[in-house]
Structures are given as C-alpha cells and as structure tokens.
Amino acid sequence: MPRLRAEAVWLTGSLGAGTADEWSDVDIIVVGGERVLDQPLLSYAMPGNGPAGGGYVGAMYDAGPLPLWVDWYWWPTGAPIPRGSRLVAGTGRAGNLDLSGTLDLVGRGTPGPAPDPDVFALAMLPLAAKHIARGDLDKAAAMASMLNAPSAAGVGAQLSVVLSRVEGNATASAAVHRYLDVVRAITAPELWE
C-alpha cells in the first residue's frame, strides 16, 4: 500500500467534526501532498468540488463487507482549513468557515467534464441509500430523481432500478448491490416496492 506524503492531512466533514454515524463517508484534506488513491473500485475527478490550485476526487473502496466512499480534497499550501476539521498528521489550525464557505473564500477549481454516467450512478447510489437508512427520504428521493429513477416506485426500489441500468464496473456494481441489500434489510419494505 502506498504511503501518503503531505505537509498535513485533515479529516473534515462529519468525522472531523465528531458527528459521524455508521453511514458516514470519509472526507480527507491533503495539504501540499501527492495524489495517491491506492486501489479504489471506482473514482472520478470533479475539480469544481475542490479548491483552486488543488483538486477533488471521489473514490469508492472495498472496505468489506460494504464499500466506503472517500472524498479526497487536495489542498493548496497556505489556504485556510475548514472549521470542524481534525488534524491527523502534520501541523496547522482549522479556520472559521465550514467547507463550503472555505471553498468560496479560496476559490473553487475549474469544472471539468461530467463523469461517466455509470460511474456517477455507482457513486451516488450508496449516498442516496444512506439517506434512506437515516430516515431522510426527501434527500434520498431527490438523489434518485437526479439519477433519472422512475418515480412510480418506492425510493429504495427507484435506486435498485438505477443500479440495474448500470453497465460495466462489475466489482463496484456488486459492492453497491450489497450496500442496497443492507439498507433494504433494515428499512420499511414498502420503500423497496
């Protein structure tokens, strides 16, 4: 496994703020470091989600039994760190603004091309499913709609239909299928009809 070399590494998002739950993904800020993703099941770059002079890559990892989503932010040296971030390695202090406010302050990267639709669907499906698990059906339904799911079914069933349309990415698709199966097992059956 490659080692991450950086001036500092921060946990941000819910893990950094100490508000994470069992459905939380991981948000990592790498200050002045290399872009090492190791071996994700899938990944996509969205420079507009990260800081100018840095970058953003979302990556899904096989953390068995369920996939783990990691938001990687490559951060320019000297740029303020979002409030609620926790230093993991290196030195520094968190600033006064949340992640969105900090990105607005330092500037966002130039948007690149849209990710492959199948890769994007595989990335978004577990995120939508975690909203079902948390009981936030409105957020789950909004994400299902964004993925062009049929609206005539329960929100869980909508996600299953989106997954059935994905082509390729067999390993990542199987991991997402397991994720949806777990959420289905712990939520109301009518959401999956």
Contacts in CASP RR format, 6 or more apart in sequence:
PFRMAT RR
TARGET T0000
AUTHOR 0000-0000-0000
METHOD contacts of the structure
MODEL  1
MPRLRAEAVWLTGSLGAGTADEWSDVDIIVVGGERVLDQPLLSYAMPGNG
PAGGGYVGAMYDAGPLPLWVDWYWWPTGAPIPRGSRLVAGTGRAGNLDLS
GTLDLVGRGTPGPAPDPDVFALAMLPLAAKHIARGDLDKAAAMASMLNAP
SAAGVGAQLSVVLSRVEGNATASAAVHRYLDVVRAITAPELWE
1 38 0 8 1.000
2 36 0 8 1.000
2 38 0 8 1.000
3 36 0 8 1.000
4 30 0 8 1.000
4 33 0 8 1.000
4 34 0 8 1.000
4 36 0 8 1.000
5 33 0 8 1.000
5 34 0 8 1.000
5 36 0 8 1.000
6 30 0 8 1.000
6 31 0 8 1.000
6 32 0 8 1.000
6 33 0 8 1.000
6 34 0 8 1.000
6 89 0 8 1.000
6 90 0 8 1.000
7 31 0 8 1.000
7 32 0 8 1.000
7 33 0 8 1.000
7 77 0 8 1.000
7 90 0 8 1.000
8 29 0 8 1.000
8 30 0 8 1.000
8 31 0 8 1.000
8 32 0 8 1.000
8 87 0 8 1.000
8 89 0 8 1.000
8 90 0 8 1.000
8 91 0 8 1.000
8 92 0 8 1.000
9 28 0 8 1.000
9 29 0 8 1.000
9 30 0 8 1.000
9 31 0 8 1.000
9 87 0 8 1.000
9 88 0 8 1.000
9 89 0 8 1.000
9 90 0 8 1.000
10 16 0 8 1.000
10 28 0 8 1.000
10 29 0 8 1.000
10 31 0 8 1.000
10 75 0 8 1.000
10 81 0 8 1.000
10 85 0 8 1.000
10 86 0 8 1.000
10 87 0 8 1.000
10 88 0 8 1.000
10 94 0 8 1.000
11 26 0 8 1.000
11 27 0 8 1.000
11 28 0 8 1.000
11 29 0 8 1.000
11 85 0 8 1.000
11 86 0 8 1.000
11 88 0 8 1.000
12 27 0 8 1.000
12 28 0 8 1.000
12 29 0 8 1.000
12 73 0 8 1.000
12 81 0 8 1.000
12 82 0 8 1.000
12 84 0 8 1.000
12 85 0 8 1.000
12 86 0 8 1.000
12 99 0 8 1.000
13 20 0 8 1.000
13 27 0 8 1.000
13 82 0 8 1.000
13 84 0 8 1.000
13 85 0 8 1.000
13 99 0 8 1.000
14 20 0 8 1.000
14 21 0 8 1.000
14 24 0 8 1.000
14 27 0 8 1.000
15 24 0 8 1.000
15 26 0 8 1.000
15 27 0 8 1.000
15 86 0 8 1.000
16 27 0 8 1.000
16 84 0 8 1.000
16 85 0 8 1.000
16 86 0 8 1.000
17 84 0 8 1.000
17 85 0 8 1.000
17 86 0 8 1.000
18 86 0 8 1.000
21 134 0 8 1.000
23 130 0 8 1.000
23 133 0 8 1.000
23 134 0 8 1.000
25 68 0 8 1.000
25 69 0 8 1.000
25 70 0 8 1.000
25 71 0 8 1.000
25 127 0 8 1.000
25 130 0 8 1.000
26 68 0 8 1.000
26 69 0 8 1.000
26 70 0 8 1.000
26 71 0 8 1.000
27 70 0 8 1.000
27 71 0 8 1.000
27 73 0 8 1.000
27 99 0 8 1.000
28 70 0 8 1.000
28 71 0 8 1.000
28 72 0 8 1.000
28 73 0 8 1.000
29 73 0 8 1.000
29 75 0 8 1.000
29 81 0 8 1.000
29 82 0 8 1.000
29 85 0 8 1.000
30 72 0 8 1.000
30 73 0 8 1.000
30 74 0 8 1.000
30 75 0 8 1.000
31 75 0 8 1.000
31 76 0 8 1.000
31 77 0 8 1.000
31 78 0 8 1.000
31 79 0 8 1.000
31 81 0 8 1.000
32 74 0 8 1.000
32 75 0 8 1.000
32 76 0 8 1.000
32 77 0 8 1.000
33 74 0 8 1.000
35 57 0 8 1.000
35 72 0 8 1.000
35 74 0 8 1.000
37 43 0 8 1.000
37 57 0 8 1.000
37 59 0 8 1.000
37 72 0 8 1.000
38 61 0 8 1.000
39 61 0 8 1.000
40 59 0 8 1.000
40 60 0 8 1.000
40 61 0 8 1.000
40 70 0 8 1.000
41 60 0 8 1.000
41 61 0 8 1.000
41 62 0 8 1.000
41 67 0 8 1.000
41 169 0 8 1.000
41 171 0 8 1.000
41 172 0 8 1.000
41 175 0 8 1.000
42 59 0 8 1.000
42 60 0 8 1.000
42 119 0 8 1.000
42 122 0 8 1.000
42 123 0 8 1.000
42 169 0 8 1.000
42 172 0 8 1.000
43 57 0 8 1.000
43 58 0 8 1.000
43 59 0 8 1.000
43 60 0 8 1.000
44 57 0 8 1.000
44 58 0 8 1.000
44 115 0 8 1.000
44 116 0 8 1.000
44 119 0 8 1.000
44 120 0 8 1.000
44 123 0 8 1.000
45 55 0 8 1.000
45 56 0 8 1.000
45 57 0 8 1.000
45 58 0 8 1.000
45 112 0 8 1.000
45 115 0 8 1.000
46 56 0 8 1.000
46 57 0 8 1.000
46 58 0 8 1.000
46 111 0 8 1.000
46 112 0 8 1.000
46 115 0 8 1.000
47 54 0 8 1.000
47 55 0 8 1.000
47 56 0 8 1.000
47 108 0 8 1.000
47 109 0 8 1.000
47 110 0 8 1.000
47 111 0 8 1.000
47 112 0 8 1.000
48 55 0 8 1.000
48 56 0 8 1.000
48 108 0 8 1.000
48 109 0 8 1.000
48 110 0 8 1.000
48 111 0 8 1.000
48 112 0 8 1.000
49 55 0 8 1.000
49 56 0 8 1.000
49 71 0 8 1.000
49 108 0 8 1.000
50 56 0 8 1.000
50 73 0 8 1.000
50 74 0 8 1.000
50 103 0 8 1.000
50 108 0 8 1.000
50 109 0 8 1.000
51 73 0 8 1.000
51 74 0 8 1.000
51 75 0 8 1.000
51 76 0 8 1.000
51 79 0 8 1.000
51 102 0 8 1.000
51 103 0 8 1.000
51 106 0 8 1.000
51 107 0 8 1.000
51 108 0 8 1.000
51 109 0 8 1.000
52 76 0 8 1.000
52 106 0 8 1.000
52 107 0 8 1.000
52 108 0 8 1.000
52 109 0 8 1.000
52 110 0 8 1.000
53 76 0 8 1.000
53 109 0 8 1.000
54 73 0 8 1.000
54 74 0 8 1.000
54 75 0 8 1.000
54 76 0 8 1.000
54 109 0 8 1.000
55 73 0 8 1.000
55 74 0 8 1.000
55 109 0 8 1.000
56 71 0 8 1.000
56 72 0 8 1.000
56 73 0 8 1.000
56 74 0 8 1.000
57 72 0 8 1.000
57 74 0 8 1.000
58 69 0 8 1.000
58 70 0 8 1.000
58 71 0 8 1.000
58 72 0 8 1.000
58 123 0 8 1.000
59 69 0 8 1.000
59 70 0 8 1.000
59 72 0 8 1.000
60 67 0 8 1.000
60 68 0 8 1.000
60 69 0 8 1.000
60 70 0 8 1.000
60 122 0 8 1.000
60 123 0 8 1.000
60 126 0 8 1.000
60 172 0 8 1.000
60 175 0 8 1.000
61 67 0 8 1.000
61 68 0 8 1.000
61 69 0 8 1.000
61 70 0 8 1.000
62 171 0 8 1.000
62 175 0 8 1.000
64 175 0 8 1.000
65 178 0 8 1.000
65 182 0 8 1.000
66 126 0 8 1.000
66 175 0 8 1.000
66 178 0 8 1.000
66 179 0 8 1.000
66 182 0 8 1.000
67 126 0 8 1.000
67 172 0 8 1.000
67 175 0 8 1.000
67 176 0 8 1.000
67 178 0 8 1.000
67 179 0 8 1.000
69 123 0 8 1.000
69 126 0 8 1.000
69 127 0 8 1.000
75 81 0 8 1.000
76 106 0 8 1.000
79 102 0 8 1.000
79 106 0 8 1.000
80 95 0 8 1.000
80 96 0 8 1.000
80 97 0 8 1.000
80 102 0 8 1.000
80 105 0 8 1.000
80 106 0 8 1.000
81 92 0 8 1.000
81 93 0 8 1.000
81 94 0 8 1.000
81 95 0 8 1.000
81 102 0 8 1.000
82 94 0 8 1.000
82 95 0 8 1.000
82 97 0 8 1.000
82 98 0 8 1.000
82 99 0 8 1.000
82 101 0 8 1.000
82 102 0 8 1.000
83 94 0 8 1.000
83 95 0 8 1.000
83 96 0 8 1.000
83 97 0 8 1.000
83 98 0 8 1.000
83 102 0 8 1.000
84 94 0 8 1.000
84 98 0 8 1.000
85 94 0 8 1.000
86 94 0 8 1.000
87 94 0 8 1.000
95 102 0 8 1.000
97 104 0 8 1.000
97 105 0 8 1.000
114 120 0 8 1.000
115 123 0 8 1.000
118 166 0 8 1.000
118 167 0 8 1.000
118 168 0 8 1.000
118 169 0 8 1.000
119 169 0 8 1.000
121 147 0 8 1.000
121 162 0 8 1.000
121 163 0 8 1.000
121 165 0 8 1.000
121 166 0 8 1.000
122 163 0 8 1.000
122 166 0 8 1.000
122 169 0 8 1.000
122 172 0 8 1.000
122 173 0 8 1.000
122 176 0 8 1.000
124 143 0 8 1.000
124 146 0 8 1.000
124 147 0 8 1.000
125 147 0 8 1.000
125 159 0 8 1.000
125 162 0 8 1.000
125 163 0 8 1.000
125 176 0 8 1.000
125 179 0 8 1.000
125 180 0 8 1.000
126 176 0 8 1.000
126 179 0 8 1.000
126 180 0 8 1.000
127 143 0 8 1.000
128 139 0 8 1.000
128 140 0 8 1.000
128 143 0 8 1.000
128 144 0 8 1.000
128 147 0 8 1.000
128 155 0 8 1.000
128 159 0 8 1.000
129 140 0 8 1.000
129 156 0 8 1.000
129 159 0 8 1.000
129 179 0 8 1.000
129 180 0 8 1.000
129 183 0 8 1.000
130 183 0 8 1.000
131 137 0 8 1.000
131 139 0 8 1.000
131 140 0 8 1.000
131 143 0 8 1.000
132 140 0 8 1.000
132 155 0 8 1.000
132 156 0 8 1.000
132 159 0 8 1.000
132 183 0 8 1.000
132 187 0 8 1.000
132 191 0 8 1.000
133 183 0 8 1.000
133 186 0 8 1.000
133 187 0 8 1.000
135 187 0 8 1.000
137 155 0 8 1.000
137 191 0 8 1.000
140 155 0 8 1.000
140 156 0 8 1.000
140 159 0 8 1.000
141 155 0 8 1.000
141 158 0 8 1.000
144 151 0 8 1.000
144 155 0 8 1.000
144 156 0 8 1.000
144 158 0 8 1.000
144 159 0 8 1.000
144 162 0 8 1.000
145 151 0 8 1.000
147 159 0 8 1.000
147 162 0 8 1.000
148 162 0 8 1.000
149 158 0 8 1.000
149 159 0 8 1.000
149 161 0 8 1.000
149 162 0 8 1.000
150 158 0 8 1.000
150 161 0 8 1.000
151 158 0 8 1.000
153 161 0 8 1.000
153 193 0 8 1.000
154 190 0 8 1.000
154 191 0 8 1.000
154 192 0 8 1.000
154 193 0 8 1.000
155 191 0 8 1.000
156 180 0 8 1.000
156 183 0 8 1.000
156 184 0 8 1.000
156 187 0 8 1.000
156 191 0 8 1.000
156 192 0 8 1.000
157 191 0 8 1.000
157 192 0 8 1.000
157 193 0 8 1.000
159 180 0 8 1.000
160 180 0 8 1.000
160 192 0 8 1.000
163 173 0 8 1.000
163 176 0 8 1.000
163 177 0 8 1.000
163 180 0 8 1.000
166 173 0 8 1.000
184 191 0 8 1.000
184 192 0 8 1.000
END
